Amino acid sequence: MPLSSAYRQRLFPLLPELATCFGTPFHIYDEAGIRTTGAQLKQAFAGVGRFREYYAVKALPNPRILALMHEMGFGFDCSSVAELQLARAAGARGDDIMFTSNNTSPEEFVAAAQDGGCLLNLDDISLIAKVPQMPELICFRYNPGPARSGNSIIGNPVEAKYGVAHEQLLDAFRQARERGARRFGLHTMLASNERDCRYVVETVRMLLDVIAWVSRELSIRFEFINMGGGLGIPYQPEDSAFDVARLGRETQALVQDFEQAQGYAPAVFMESGRYMTGPHGVLVTRAINHKDTYRRFIGVDACMSALMRPGMYGAYHHIEVVGKAPGADDVAVDVVGSLCENNDKFAIERPLPPIADGDLLVIEDTGAHGHAMGFNYNGRLRPQELLLRADGQVELIRRAETLQDHFATLQFEPKVWHSGAH
Ligand SMILES: *Cc1c(COP(=O)(O)O)cnc(C)c1O
């Protein structure tokens, strides 16, 4: 989706100078935009008694961004030890953190319990016996199986590796209670990049139905439901935006119905990553080559190490050329990186204004699952990250990787296991 006009107006005039000062490529994020989205989310759910967003750390795991989330009063959704550490470094403690691991290791349970613990969300019934110390407050990730269809990124619930099956859920809460749990929550995460508000409303309804059923069967109350993340953003110019105000209103109505029937209302949690930061980041890269063979190619100085989504999911990311408006002389080009992988393309047969070597390209909507997903195949290094602050200053919030970083794990001095040694 073309950038919000507010971010474009703030960013584009600075780009030539930023490219000179910092070098390309870089991701740059928009503090003002992130704050606006955060405020709108809170506003949308203001009528829901207790609402809290837990920012999905994996979407943009940078301390500077997490500090913004913490300032806005949001918690953090973590699913690895690294993410727990980042959340705690941002000042999160206890129920500021929801830990949703899957295929959980003993080390992860230990890390989850450290430093005041967190809200522990178990992915399977078999993990109840493996939690070193059952916390007083426990949550399960629910997988409704054939009762719901997922979407292409996250997969069909029946095939998904996540969550506790419907038939196991009562037992899960019963066993957790036997191990000492006294307070309960229910979580699910069914879709990814879903722009249809009705799907998420159905998820809220499903969670409320399920907790009503479990409450009845086991005589327990639920402190919260967590509808997961997965709220979509418009990547394509013609995509419509997710109607978060409507989700807030309809959630409020469902929670009120629940309260009338059950005599209490659970808190409502959400763990959006993409929705919070996705539209507020761009990848800025410079055209360094053009090549005309069977197709026209524009070679840029970024590659999949900076943004995997096009190569991995065939995802569309809108591209603008700085200083050149789209028009009648647009040419269809493939915008490519340097990786020895033919899917290292940011765009395929995309009509763009004629691009010359040296032009700056802005690849949009990279504020979530962008830099974070980058990888080092082919020895390609991940780029730097910048923050356009609300005060107009631009801050380096992560330097580019160096070859020294890349080689840091190699064992140049041999370390050998000898058979027969004691
Ligand atoms: C990835 C993930 C999220 C965030 O997904 P978005 O699409 O970025 O909103 C939330 N919860 C869980 C458990 C996840 O794995």
The ligand as an SDF file (V2000), in Angstrom:
LIG
                    3D

 15 15  0  0  0  0  0  0  0  0999 V2000
    3.3300  -14.2170   15.1800 C   0  0  0  0  0  0  0  0  0  0  0  0
    2.3900  -14.2470   16.2980 C   0  0  0  0  0  0  0  0  0  0  0  0
    1.6200  -13.1210   16.6090 C   0  0  0  0  0  0  0  0  0  0  0  0
    1.6460  -11.8500   15.8120 C   0  0  0  0  0  0  0  0  0  0  0  0
    1.1710  -12.0130   14.5250 O   0  0  0  0  0  0  0  0  0  0  0  0
    0.8590  -10.7270   13.6320 P   0  0  0  0  0  0  0  0  0  0  0  0
    0.3950  -11.3100   12.3500 O   0  0  0  0  0  0  0  0  0  0  0  0
    2.1260   -9.9840   13.4920 O   0  0  0  0  0  0  0  0  0  0  0  0
   -0.1810   -9.9380   14.3430 O   0  0  0  0  0  0  0  0  0  0  0  0
    0.7900  -13.1830   17.7000 C   0  0  0  0  0  0  0  0  0  0  0  0
    0.7200  -14.3020   18.4570 N   0  0  0  0  0  0  0  0  0  0  0  0
    1.4290  -15.4010   18.1860 C   0  0  0  0  0  0  0  0  0  0  0  0
    1.3030  -16.5790   19.0690 C   0  0  0  0  0  0  0  0  0  0  0  0
    2.2880  -15.4210   17.0950 C   0  0  0  0  0  0  0  0  0  0  0  0
    2.9930  -16.5160   16.8340 O   0  0  0  0  0  0  0  0  0  0  0  0
  1  2  1  0
  2  3  1  0
  2 14  2  0
  3  4  1  0
  3 10  2  0
  4  5  1  0
  5  6  1  0
  6  7  2  0
  6  8  1  0
  6  9  1  0
 10 11  1  0
 11 12  2  0
 12 13  1  0
 12 14  1  0
 14 15  1  0
M  END
$$$$
